[in-house]
């Protein structure tokens, strides 16, 4: 038998409107990133989209961690 708590939305869950907004923003950022130089675009995709940590991004790209961190922190990949 279902209980009332089973029928209430989870307050931690994103609303459908938030999910759509996030996807649209990500699509716009990806379109903008297409014009960026390859290193910045790769860092953006791996760090902000895929969720890798800076040291993982550096390992994947064969770049020094300091370079990856500099790109993330300087806003070059925004």
Long-range contacts (C-beta under 8 A, 24 or more apart in sequence): 33-77, 36-77, 39-63, 39-71, 40-71, 40-76, 40-77, 41-77, 43-68, 43-71, 43-72, 43-77, 44-77, 47-72, 47-77, 48-77
